[in-house]
């Protein structure tokens, strides 16, 4: 292995916990609409106040993964809202690639909730990689509301790669031709329509079988408009998602890339629709192993792999994946609670 990058100063960050950081504004109907519009999810629990008030939730909900928004973040070389990637004093800076995230969902996020976030570094490790020396930083992130009630817990691993000095990021210009990617849709006169969707009948636990395929969710073809709209909705403007010359010339990418956080939302939509309004997505784990670009159509799929009962509830484990025309780029698993016949599920789930 090359000389270790984990100096005593770096190792001392294990166990470091950030101060609680409270979002600038509480969740509003306007913010929820903007998020739902950006992920193109016409769920009436997000958009129809009367429908949501008459549901078991009693009011509008916010897309669970997107409750935190970075408001007016500063801009630097990597874009905006990238500061948390650089808390640990590594001897180099790079984007933190997704090494896997696990979400545990405890209660719904509602209009009026003021979100507080804390982060704790739980592990730092290193190993050689095919494309350079890799450092893995694992964080535990918690989000709670103004009452101190836990909303969700995230265990996230970021992978940082030390780029070789001869790579394009360190060159002010490239020698030789640059192969431009295909133009992002739509073409003149074309329109990329928003998805139309209606809720299927609510299934019960006894109606779910191991081996069942989950009805796929299809998104796209993706456009740069999708990426910019998502950045506006959640406040994260990392340059690899919108700045084509930067992505290609400074980061060596073939195109701008679809946000991992946006793909997370698409996979969560699959699970929400499978669980139904009477169900609950309890856990979701994802790894992003490939890139998706403007022009790609994303197909999100799932399959039931296990059914169990505990504490009186029916848990369904699923494998989930996302692919484009070139192959699979994301994979993971989830646990969904599906109600039994005549059962009403709670709105609050204790931490395991």
C-alpha positions, 0 to 999 in steps of 0.5 A: 500500500502507498504511504498512509493518508490516515495521519493522527490528525485524520484518525482523531476525527473518528467520533467527531460530532457536528453541532446541531444545524437547524434548517433556515426555514420550516417545511412549507407547502411551496417547498413540498410542491417544488420537491415533488415537481422536481422528482415528478411524483404526483403523490396527492399526499404531497400535492393535495391538501384536502386529500392529505388531510383526510388520509391517515396522516392528517395533512400534507407530507414532505418527500422523506429523503428531501426534507433537508435543504441547503439554503444559499450555500457558498460557491467554491471549486466543487460547486455549492453545498459540498462543505460537509465532504471536506470536514476531515483534513485529508491531504487532497480534496475530491468529490465524495463518491457514494459508497453506500447509504442506509436510511431508517425512517421513523416518522413522517415529515410534515408541513411546519416541521423545522429540521435539525441535522447532526452528523457523527463520523463513525469510521475512517479507513483506506485501501488501494483502488483500481483508479487511485488510493481510496479513503472511506469516511462513514457518517451517521446522520440524524434528522429531527423536528422542532419537538426533538422527535427523530425523523430518520437516521442515515448511515452514509459512506463517502469514498474519496479518491486521490487522483494522480498528478497526471490526470486532467484535473491538474491540467489547465487544458487538454491536448488533443480533441475532446469528444463531446457527449450527445446533446441533452434532450429534448430536441427542437419541437419535442417535449419530455412529458411528466409522468402520469401515475395513479395509485394501484389498489392497496395490497395486504401482507397476505397478498404479497409473495416471495418472488413478486416483481414490483411494478417498475418506475420509469424516468426519462429520458433524463435531461439537464433540466431534470438536474437543474430543477432538482438542484434548485429544489434541494439546494445542492449545486455540485458542478459535476451535475450541471457544468459540462466543461468542468465535468469533462476537463477537470473531473475526466467524466464523459458528461454531467452525471445524474445526482445520486440524491435524485436517483435515491428519490426515484428508488424511494418512489418505487418503494412508496408505491409498493407499500401503498398509502397504508404501508410504511417504508422502514429501511432502504439501502443503496449503492451507486456503482455507475453513472447515468447521463442526460439522454438516459432512460432510468428504469427502477425495479424491485423484487420481493425476496423475503417475508417475516412477521415480528411485533405483530407487523408484516415486513417485506424485504425487497431487492431494488435496482436502477439501470439505464440502456447500458446496464445497472448503475444502482443496487440495494435492498429495502424493508417495507411494512405492509399492513395485514388485512384490517390493520392500521399501521402506526405513524411512529416507528421506534429506532431499532 
